[in-house]
């Protein structure tokens, strides 16, 4: 897997945004009238944060958001408070509100939980997946391959989601993927950092193919091993990406020591 190691410097290229300028959300003026304004603001800000369109440390300026949305400050404040509860925004006294950094403690726990839950769905899919479901998953992988070749990170990410959800559905545990989706917000932010790295998307395609081949062969132990290898790559790279973008993460000495220990163990077993 050496071909997918991150480069020595950030590969992310994004047009710089003025510190106090929120993302373009003019389209929100055309949303359904049945949706609460606070829900609209919350949903779109959360999406922007999770997809790293709003990077850690970016100011969230309520005054500017009220102008962009054409609404009062109250629903904007409600949305921001929900983001704070989700640990996606931080309020600094006398300084303002900012997009929160990624907490290493939460990230590590979410990765461990995801690995445990996906072992269940992979084993079940190996037993219960129909031929049509396997064909459907191969079609998803082909879509990922095409998006990787096109360099379309957003479409690639959506196909990635579809693949893991399809495994859970084939294993008759669709609710497990919903559980994973609810708890992996910080993981998604971290994953968005990894996709632009050279060779990353083609590597994911190969790993997904290996998982599906094992499922199709009805070899549950092999399928789980390949899924673990796929998910372990995220944990192995945490220290690398933390060093590349130290301002994006909340450092915790205890957690960091645990990451170093677990990373060494994964390297030894991998």
N, C-alpha and C positions, 0 to 999 in steps of 0.2 A: 504493500500500500504506500510505498515511498513516493510514487509519482504524484500523490495528492497532498504532500506536505505543504503547509502554507509557505508563501514566499517570505523573504526577509523583511518586507515592508508591506504596508496596507495596500491591498489591491482595490479597495472600494473607491470608486470615483463618483462623486455626487456633486452636482452644482451647489456651491455654497449658498446658504440662506441667511439673510440678516438675522441677528440674534433674536429680535423681537417680532419676527414675521412668522405667523402661523402658516400651515400648509394651505394650498388652494382648496377651499371648500365651498366655492360659490354654487356648486351643483346642489348643495343641501337646501337651497331655497326652493327647489322643485320637489321636495320629498312629500310623502303623503301627509295630509293634515291630521290624520288619526294618530300619528306618532308624536310623542311628547318631545318638546324641544331639547330637554335635558338628555333624553335617550339618544337623540340624533348627535348631539355634541359628544356625548360619552362614547358612542359607537365609533365615530370617525376619529376622534383623538386616540382612542385605544388602538384602532387599526394602524394609525400612523406611527404610534409608539412601537407596537409589536413588529411591524414591518421595517422598523428603523428609518422610516421617512423622517421621523422626529428622533434625533439621536439623544442619548443620555446627556443631561446638562442643558438641553435646549430650554429656554424660558417659555412658560405657558402664560401668556399675557391675557387676562380675562377681558380687559378693555378692548383689545384688538379682536378678540373672538366675538364679542357682542356686535362689533361692526361688521365682521365677515358674515355672521349668521343673520344679522338684522333682527336680533332678539334682545330682551332685557338681560341684565347681568345675573339674575337669580338662577335661571336654568343652566347658565354657564358655570356658576359657582357649584351647583349641585353635581354637574358632570365632573368637575375637577375634584370634588370631594370623593366621588366614587373611584376616581383614578388613584387618589391617595390611599384609599382603603385597599385597592388592588396592588399596591406597592409599585405602581407605574408612574407616580408623581410624588414629589417631595415638596413640602412647604418650608422654606427657610425664613425664619423671622427677620423682618425688616429688609429682606432681599427679594422675596417673591416666590413663585412656584416654578419648579423645573421638572423636566422629564427625569425620572429616577434612574439611577444606575442599576445594573443587573447584580443582585445579591448572590454571591458565590454559594452561600449556604443553601438558599432556596434552589438554585440551579442544580447543585449536586443532588439534593434530595429528590427533585423532580426526575432527574435522569435515572436514579436508582429505582424509583417507583415505576417509571415507564418501562424499564427493562423487565421488571417482574411481571407487570401486567401483559406486556406483549409476548412473553413466554407462554402465557395461558392462551392467547388468541392464536399464536402460531401452531401450538400443539393441536388445538381444536381444529384449525383449518386443515392441518395435515390429515386429520381423520374424516372431516365432513365436507371439505370443498368438492363441489361438483365440477365436471369437466367444463361446463359453460362458465363457471366462476373463475376457473383457472385461465380460461381463454380471455375472460374479461380483464384479469390482472395482467396478462401478457400485453393486452392492448394498452393498458395504462403505462406499463414500462416502455412500450414503443413511443407513446406520447411524450414520456419523459426524455427519451433518447432524442426525439426531434426537437424538443425545447432546449435541451442541452446544446445541441448543434447550432441552434439559432441564438443561443445566449440569452434566452428569455427566462430570467430568474423567477419572476412572479408566476408564470404558467408552469414552470418546473416545480415550484413549491406546491402549487395547487394539485398537480398530479401526484406529488409525493404524499400529500395528505390523503388523496383518493386511494393510493395503494395500501397504506396502512389501515384505512377504514375498510377496504375490501377484504383484507385478511380477517379482520374482526367479524365482518358480516359472514364470511365463508365459514368461520368457526362457530357461528351462531351466538356470538357475543358482541353484537353491535354496540350495546351499552357500555362495554369496557372502553371502546375507543372514545365514546363521549366523555367518560370519566377522565381519560388521558388528556383529551382536548381541554378540559376545564382547568387542569392543574399545571399545564405546561406552558403558560404564557411566557415565563422567563426563558424557558428552553427555546421557544420560537424566536425570541429576540436574539439569543445567542446563535441560533442556526442561521439567521439572516447574515450574520457576520462571516459564516463559513462558506456560503455558496459562491461568492465571487472569487474564491481562491482557485488558482490554476489547477485544473484536473479534478476539482471537487465534484461537479455534477456528473461527469462520466463515471467516476468512481461509484457514486450512489446508484447509478443505473446498473453497473456490474454487480453491486451488492444485492440490490433488489432482485436481479435475475437469479443470483445464486440462491437466495431465500426461496423464490418461487419454484425453482427447479427441484429443491428438496421437498417442498410441499407436494408438488406433482408426483414425486417419487414415493410419497407416503412415508418418508423418513423423518419422524418428528424430532429425534435427537439432532440430526444434521441441520434441520430447518431452524431449530432454536439456536444452535451454535452459530449459524450464519447470521441470524438476526442479532445475536449478541455482538458479533464482530462488527456488524453495521452500526449498532448503537454505541458500542464502546469507543468508536472513533471520535464521537462528540466529546466524551469525557477525556480521552487522551489529549485532545487539542486545547482543553480549557486553559492550561498554563501558557500555551503559545499565544493564544488570542488575548489573554489577560495582559501579557507583556507587550503585545502590539498596540492595544488600546487600553492602557491602565485606567484612564479616566472613565471608561465605560462600566467598570465593575466596582462593587463594594468589597473591599478586601477584609478578610477575617483570618487572623493568624492560625486559629484552631482549625478552621475549615480548610485553609490553604495547606496546612500540614497533612490533613486527611486526604486532600486531593493528591498531594505528592506521593503519599503512601499507596493509595489506590491506583494511581497512574503507573507506578513502578510494578505493582502486582499485575495489572492488565498487560503491561509490556512483557513481563516474564511469561505469562500464560499465553500471550498472543503470538 
